[in-house]
Amino acid sequence: MNISFLVPHIENILRQVLTFKYPADGTVRFYFKTNPKLGSRDRQKIADAVFSILRNLALFRNLSQSSNKPLHQALSILGLLYHKLPLTQFDNITQSDAEWLTHISKIDRSSLKFSIQYSMPEWLYTNLIANNDLEKVTKIAQSMLLPSNLDIRVNTIKTNIDDTMSELYQQNVMAGLTKYSPNALRLDAKSSIHHNPMFENGWFEIQDEGSQILCHLLNPKRGEMVVDFCAGSGGKTLAIGAIMRSTGRIYAFDVDDKRLKKIKPRLARSGLSNVYTALIQHENDSHIKRLHKKIDRVLLDVPCSGIGTLRRNPDLKWRQSDKSIEELNVKQKSILANGAKLLKTNGIIVYATCSLLKKENEDIVEEFLANNTDFKLLPAYEILEKQKINVENIDNSSYLKLYPHIHGTDGFFAAVLQKT
């Protein structure tokens, strides 16, 4: 590895990423687009280093103080090398840098303040420790410092999980069954599959196992009318369509036209014919009003802090705050209230977030139930169990709570509500 070549590129990206104005993944993609001469291996090393820095930012900033390098350069070196000692496999390492890295690798991290040791902002620690013991918060913090899994959802409209796994093996792509979702495979994290013919032909979609479980929690039936209220780029929409075997009708709504347009090529690959997309201006849009009391099931994967996805989106913990959570709470309450208006009697709504914060999860649901006595909470555990989905280590309380350190998925929360 040529350190002197890679470090300047990482520094350039950090100058943009550490302003926290834009999502880190988009910033990295844009940088690679404007630097097309970078090879695929170099792009991978640069991206890995940037995300390692974001996951460990507080720790790396602390360790950089003992370096004689400018901050961005010291951070770049740490992103490349801190987790890859010893240094014999790398070129262009100066003696002073090698001595510094060796010195800081021997520091007892347990002696550091929690927020530095685990690079967890104080606002996030305060919110988590308010409703969890220290051991649980520590395990959550440790899990969020690791890279995320690469999961795919096999499209059962076109193929099955055995054939997909067999074909991937023939292409030397390592794939294994996951613990919970019946249609998920977990791949080697370094697999490059966006240009794989199977992907291009709609055999599978990239989707975290936890996200797939939310679709099974909705438990849509063939021929029903379903709304994916915050559809985004359509990952859950397509999973729901496959469960329904392309029958009935699914309305995919979102307020972001760019995200919604990403559904179209995915839909074309999927083989589904029961999905209808619509751009809405807000949660009380006329498209929504026309469907009041006509819908069997509604999925509300609401805008949230994204704390459950810090393994893949580590910049979120530095971009969020107590104030931003309060602003999100207003949206979450409004979306739940308006989404509930769509349901027929006995209809089902799933309120979901990729957050681990009680303020965005139980508090929102409990307030809604207190104000809407015609709704009741259904046990998520039982809904999954009836579908013969493995529920090992899933809490048998009314809510679904998934954690990276327990379930190996992104962090998710979900509540199933029925209109009585």
C-alpha atoms as one frame of an Amber mdcrd trajectory, in Angstrom:
protein
   0.000   0.000   0.000   1.441   3.353  -1.080   0.588   5.622   1.844   1.980
   8.786   0.267  -0.393   8.321  -2.700  -3.559   7.544  -0.715  -3.295  10.049
   2.160  -3.791  13.242   0.067  -6.992  11.815  -1.436  -8.334  10.960   2.023
  -7.430  14.455   3.246  -9.336  16.033   0.338 -12.453  14.006   1.154 -12.188
  14.737   4.888 -12.181  18.486   4.250 -15.641  18.070   2.751 -17.020  15.249
   4.883 -16.087  16.785   8.252 -18.239  19.849   7.555 -21.184  17.412   7.950
 -23.251  19.373   5.451 -23.905  16.393   3.196 -24.096  12.602   3.643 -20.637
  11.046   3.647 -21.434   8.276   1.156 -22.600  10.800  -1.444 -19.519  12.962
  -0.887 -17.212   9.972  -1.376 -19.031   8.889  -4.549 -18.807  12.407  -5.979
 -15.070  12.564  -5.253 -14.469   9.290  -7.078 -16.580  10.500 -10.003 -14.394
  13.607 -10.316 -11.194  11.527  -9.968 -11.815   8.756 -12.511  -8.155   7.705
 -12.722  -8.313   6.127  -9.254  -8.338   2.337  -9.544 -10.968   0.176  -7.875
  -8.566  -1.070  -5.182  -7.453   2.457  -4.329 -11.076   3.638  -4.186 -11.895
   0.809  -1.780  -8.941   1.638   0.495  -9.775   5.342   0.480 -13.467   4.753
   1.219 -12.668   2.247   3.987 -10.288   4.768   5.581 -12.815   7.626   5.432
 -15.543   5.552   7.079 -13.122   4.192   9.673 -12.284   7.806  10.578 -15.967
   8.719  10.880 -16.683   5.718  13.110 -13.691   6.484  15.359 -13.582  10.269
  14.963 -13.401  11.282  18.637 -10.760   8.635  19.373  -8.679   9.474  16.308
  -8.813  13.198  17.054  -7.568  12.448  20.549  -4.735  10.250  19.253  -3.797
  12.824  16.610  -2.738  15.238  19.335   0.451  13.226  19.871   1.376  13.412
  16.176   3.490  16.103  14.549   1.200  16.036  11.488  -1.653  18.449  10.593
  -4.998  17.095  11.823  -6.424  15.908   8.493  -3.174  14.180   7.577  -2.930
  12.461  10.967  -6.556  11.344  10.702  -5.922   9.977   7.210  -2.949   7.923
   8.406  -4.992   6.573  11.324  -7.861   5.673   9.012  -5.512   3.650   6.830
  -3.272   2.037   9.409  -4.611   2.062  12.975  -6.474  -1.245  12.617  -3.815
  -2.826  10.378  -0.734  -3.050  12.606   2.036  -4.273  12.277   3.202  -1.963
   9.518   5.598  -4.217   7.610   3.182  -4.562   4.647   3.086  -0.831   3.891
   5.358   1.414   1.838   6.421   4.986   2.548   6.029   4.825   6.325   8.456
   7.207   7.981  10.176   6.123  11.138   8.475   8.863  13.164   5.028   7.803
  11.891   5.764   4.154  12.657   6.898   5.060  16.179   3.794   7.219  16.725
   1.425   4.483  15.499   3.155   1.856  17.614   2.949   4.148  20.649  -0.775
   4.907  20.334  -1.608   1.255  19.615  -0.381   0.453  23.126  -2.640   3.007
  24.831  -5.175   1.429  27.183  -8.411   2.542  25.557 -10.426   1.569  28.635
  -8.751   4.445  30.484 -10.258   6.972  28.081 -13.548   8.771  28.578 -16.499
   6.769  27.183 -17.298   9.377  24.514 -13.678   9.224  23.269 -13.130   5.490
  23.696 -16.224   4.641  21.608 -16.464   7.890  19.603 -20.022   8.399  20.821
 -21.253  12.004  21.061 -22.456  13.081  24.492 -26.012  13.756  23.246 -26.301
  10.168  21.980 -24.803   8.613  25.109 -27.198  10.623  27.294 -30.212   9.417
  25.301 -29.145   5.777  25.321 -28.106   5.571  28.986 -31.425   7.129  30.044
 -33.242   3.904  29.079 -30.519   1.220  29.079 -27.859   0.016  31.490 -24.175
   0.736  30.886 -23.405  -2.798  29.713 -26.011  -2.603  26.950 -24.940   0.889
  25.855 -21.322  -0.310  25.743 -22.245  -3.258  23.521 -24.239  -0.966  21.231
 -21.286   1.446  21.046 -18.830  -1.373  20.274 -21.053  -2.771  17.517 -21.336
   0.634  15.841 -17.554   0.823  15.394 -17.617  -2.204  13.078 -18.321  -2.183
   9.321 -21.815  -3.215   8.243 -22.846  -6.487   6.624 -23.637  -6.842   2.950
 -27.057  -8.488   2.728 -29.193  -9.204  -0.313 -32.877 -10.115  -0.669 -33.493
 -12.893  -3.158 -36.349 -11.952  -5.486 -38.703 -14.933  -5.235 -40.695 -13.654
  -8.216 -37.783 -14.704 -10.439 -35.746 -17.297  -8.559 -35.186 -18.967  -5.193
 -32.549 -18.793  -2.490 -30.867 -22.141  -3.320 -30.370 -21.327  -7.005 -29.108
 -17.844  -6.162 -26.591 -19.151  -3.656 -25.396 -21.831  -6.088 -24.915 -19.307
  -8.884 -23.029 -16.917  -6.601 -20.692 -19.723  -5.522 -19.945 -20.460  -9.158
 -18.901 -16.819  -9.492 -16.654 -17.145  -6.410 -18.930 -14.870  -4.390 -19.193
 -16.226  -0.846 -22.798 -16.197   0.379 -24.445 -17.675   3.454 -27.916 -17.908
   4.925 -28.889 -15.331   7.538 -30.609 -16.054  10.811 -34.005 -14.408  10.415
 -35.189 -13.395   6.955 -36.181 -16.427   4.828 -35.081 -14.695   1.613 -31.801
 -13.125   2.727 -28.197 -14.012   1.966 -25.133 -12.427   3.570 -22.195 -11.871
   1.234 -18.526 -11.217   1.710 -18.403  -7.487   2.508 -15.915  -6.875  -0.315
 -18.134  -8.427  -2.985 -18.829  -6.196  -5.971 -22.290  -7.082  -7.212 -23.825
  -3.944  -8.761 -22.716  -5.103 -12.205 -23.389  -8.766 -11.578 -25.704 -10.208
 -14.306 -27.915 -11.729 -11.601 -28.417  -8.311 -10.038 -29.027  -6.685 -13.412
 -31.616  -9.375 -14.217 -33.499  -8.783 -10.972 -32.566 -11.975  -9.108 -31.769
 -10.010  -5.967 -31.657  -6.549  -4.374 -29.238  -5.216  -1.790 -31.205  -4.914
   1.459 -30.255  -5.313   5.114 -31.801  -8.364   6.765 -33.494  -6.170   9.379
 -35.197  -4.144   6.679 -36.499  -7.377   5.150 -37.946  -8.433   8.509 -40.002
  -5.227   8.649 -41.749  -6.276   5.426 -42.623  -9.658   6.915 -43.889  -7.870
  10.012 -46.345  -5.984   7.782 -47.423  -9.465   6.600 -49.240  -8.342   3.433
 -51.696 -10.757   1.807 -52.315 -11.420  -1.854 -54.812  -9.051  -3.438 -54.659
  -6.413  -0.695 -54.268  -2.632  -0.987 -50.998  -1.569   0.640 -49.244   1.779
   1.099 -45.514   2.239   1.597 -45.814   5.765   2.986 -42.123   6.762   3.028
 -40.945   4.573   0.168 -37.596   6.234  -0.553 -35.854   4.317  -3.329 -38.218
   1.383  -2.970 -36.331  -1.435  -1.255 -39.194  -2.324   1.076 -41.794  -1.644
  -1.626 -40.271  -4.335  -3.821 -39.959  -6.785  -0.924 -43.643  -6.279  -0.088
 -44.571  -6.799  -3.746 -42.710 -10.091  -3.836 -44.458 -11.310  -0.664 -47.792
 -10.444  -2.349 -46.685 -12.370  -5.483 -47.310  -9.267  -7.606 -51.055  -9.254
  -6.813 -53.175  -6.485  -5.310 -51.832  -2.945  -5.378 -48.969  -1.178  -3.616
 -48.780   2.614  -3.509 -45.236   3.908  -3.017 -45.253   7.504  -1.740 -42.372
   9.842  -0.958 -41.690  13.571  -0.751 -38.297  13.271  -2.486 -38.577  13.010
  -6.263 -34.932  11.936  -6.716 -35.351   9.006  -4.329 -38.677   8.003  -5.843
 -37.253   7.936  -9.376 -34.752   5.295  -8.255 -37.639   2.843  -7.889 -38.277
   2.713 -11.643 -35.172   0.777 -12.776 -35.445  -1.481  -9.725 -39.114  -2.112
 -10.484 -38.296  -2.937 -14.112 -35.764  -5.555 -12.953 -38.065  -7.035 -10.336
 -40.805  -8.408 -12.579 -43.493  -6.855 -10.359 -46.614  -5.314 -11.872 -48.509
  -4.224  -8.746 -46.521  -1.107  -7.717 -47.694   2.468  -8.302 -45.449   5.402
  -7.371 -46.547   8.934  -6.522 -44.678  12.047  -5.404 -46.389  13.735  -2.455
 -45.782  17.205  -1.048 -46.468  16.314   2.578 -48.131  13.669   4.728 -51.604
  15.187   4.168 -51.277  15.394   0.371 -54.344  14.954  -1.871 -52.961  11.569
  -3.004 -53.218  10.488   0.612 -56.693  11.896   1.221 -58.158  10.006  -1.739
 -57.189   6.724  -0.081 -58.638   7.409   3.375 -60.246   4.271   4.876 -59.477
   2.212   1.741 -56.154   0.582   2.623 -55.526  -2.818   4.206 -51.935  -2.261
   5.368 -49.595   0.720   5.720 -45.846   0.680   6.242 -44.488   3.822   7.873
 -40.694   3.658   7.774 -40.561   7.230   9.028 -37.707   9.757   8.749 -35.526
   9.283  11.818 -32.074   9.873  13.260 -30.736   6.686  11.651 -28.818   5.742
  14.806 -29.398   2.066  14.078 -27.426   2.387  10.823 -24.227   3.905  12.233
 -22.171   0.958  10.991 -22.883   2.036   7.396 -23.674   5.738   8.017 -21.271
   6.749  10.825 -21.484  10.453   9.978 -25.075  10.532  11.257 -23.983  10.557
  14.899 -22.021  13.747  14.245 -24.797  15.368  12.200 -27.649  14.785  14.653
 -28.415  16.465  17.988 -31.156  16.696  20.587 -32.656  19.572  18.615 -32.759
  17.583  15.365 -34.418  14.671  17.208 -37.128  17.024  18.482 -37.727  18.237
  14.929 -37.950  14.649  13.709 -40.441  13.816  16.473 -42.871  16.384  15.052
 -42.675  14.735  11.608 -42.964  11.242  13.051 -46.133  12.069  14.979 -47.702
  13.746  11.945 -46.870  10.885   9.577 -48.267   8.292  11.994 -51.464  10.298
  12.485 -52.038  10.775   8.750 -50.961   7.268   7.785 -53.495   5.838  10.216
 -56.311   7.639   8.379 -55.741   5.399   5.358 -56.784   2.198   7.104 -59.961
   0.237   6.772 -61.452  -1.245   9.930 -59.135  -4.076  11.082 -56.378  -2.648
   8.890 -52.743  -2.882   9.980 -50.123  -0.178  10.256 -46.434  -0.783  10.984
 -44.609   2.191  12.467 -40.868   1.659  12.004 -37.569   3.485  12.444 -33.896
   2.619  12.075 -33.322   4.307  15.430 -32.501   2.967  18.898 -33.855   6.020
  20.726 -36.984   5.755  22.868 -37.938   9.322  21.902 -38.410   8.205  18.292
 -39.879   4.807  19.070 -41.961   3.820  22.114 -42.736   7.427  23.056 -44.283
   8.150  19.627 -46.353   4.960  19.603 -47.566   5.307  23.187 -48.683   8.898
  22.618 -50.538   7.846  19.454 -52.327   5.004  21.239 -53.311   7.309  24.082
 -54.904   9.700  21.583 -56.433   7.041  19.301 -58.393   4.512  21.334 -59.625
   2.790  18.143 -56.141   1.312  17.657 -54.479  -1.520  19.531 -50.899  -2.788
  19.676 -50.266  -6.308  18.314 -47.337  -8.485  19.507 -44.640  -8.315  16.813
 -43.051 -11.520  18.098 -46.209 -13.545  17.459 -46.702 -12.137  13.944 -43.234
 -13.305  12.908 -43.589 -16.643  14.681 -46.822 -17.427  12.813 -44.917 -16.982
   9.542 -42.363 -19.537  10.795 -39.675 -16.866  10.912 -36.919 -17.592  13.426
 -37.494 -15.446  16.542 -34.387 -16.518  18.479 -33.099 -13.608  20.610 -36.027
 -11.435  19.517 -37.721  -9.896  22.542 -41.230 -11.284  23.076 -42.555  -7.878
  24.106 -45.084  -6.133  21.868 -42.397  -4.247  19.927 -39.783  -5.481  17.476
 -36.279  -4.321  18.434 -33.274  -5.393  16.391 -29.668  -4.632  17.384 -26.388
  -5.099  15.495 -24.666  -6.737  18.493 -27.511  -9.223  19.082 -29.104  -9.895
  15.704 -26.349  -8.932  13.260 -28.702  -6.527  11.467 -28.935  -2.768  11.419
 -30.769  -1.381  14.442 -34.535  -1.281  13.915 -37.683  -0.611  15.914 -41.214
  -1.460  14.829 -44.708  -1.443  16.279 -47.720  -3.157  14.708 -51.005  -1.313
  15.238 -54.465  -2.501  14.242 -57.501  -0.299  13.686 -60.344  -1.868  15.663
